[in-house]
Amino acid sequence: MKSIFWVLGGIGLGVVAAVLFSRTETGKEFFESVDAKARQLKDAVAEGYNERIEELRNGN
């Protein structure tokens, strides 16, 4: 039970720190960079998935 408390406390402190950091100019730039990279990854995965679906539909 004690370890659950520490894990939840750590998550809570991490969220608070992230929110406070995101309010700074450096934090905004950092999170915009992370967001852009995540979008690029999502787009690449979706493109690869769609290409593979087309390959399977065409029998290749």
C-alpha positions in Angstrom: 0.0 0.0 0.0 2.9 2.3 0.8 4.4 1.8 -2.6 1.1 2.7 -4.4 1.1 6.0 -2.4 4.7 6.8 -3.6 3.9 6.0 -7.2 0.8 8.1 -7.2 2.6 10.9 -5.4 5.4 10.8 -8.0 3.0 10.9 -10.8 1.2 13.8 -9.2 4.4 15.7 -8.7 5.5 15.0 -12.3 2.2 16.4 -13.6 2.5 19.5 -11.5 6.1 20.0 -12.6 5.2 19.5 -16.3 2.3 22.1 -16.0 4.6 24.6 -14.4 7.4 24.0 -16.9 4.9 24.3 -19.8 4.1 27.8 -18.7 7.6 29.0 -19.4 8.8 30.0 -22.9 11.4 27.1 -22.9 8.7 24.7 -21.8 6.3 25.8 -24.5 9.0 25.3 -27.1 9.9 21.9 -25.7 6.3 20.7 -25.7 5.6 22.0 -29.2 8.7 20.1 -30.3 7.5 16.9 -28.7 4.0 17.4 -30.2 5.5 17.9 -33.7 7.6 14.8 -33.4 4.6 12.8 -32.1 2.5 14.0 -35.1 5.3 13.0 -37.5 5.4 9.6 -36.0 1.6 9.2 -36.1 1.6 10.3 -39.8 4.4 7.9 -40.7 2.7 5.0 -39.0 -0.6 5.8 -40.6 1.0 6.1 -44.0 2.8 2.8 -43.6 -0.4 1.1 -42.5 -2.3 2.4 -45.4 0.4 1.4 -47.9 0.4 -2.2 -46.4 -3.4 -2.4 -46.6 -3.2 -1.4 -50.3 -0.5 -4.0 -50.9 -2.7 -6.7 -49.3 -5.8 -5.6 -51.3 -3.8 -5.8 -54.5 -2.5 -9.3 -53.7 1.2 -8.4 -53.5 
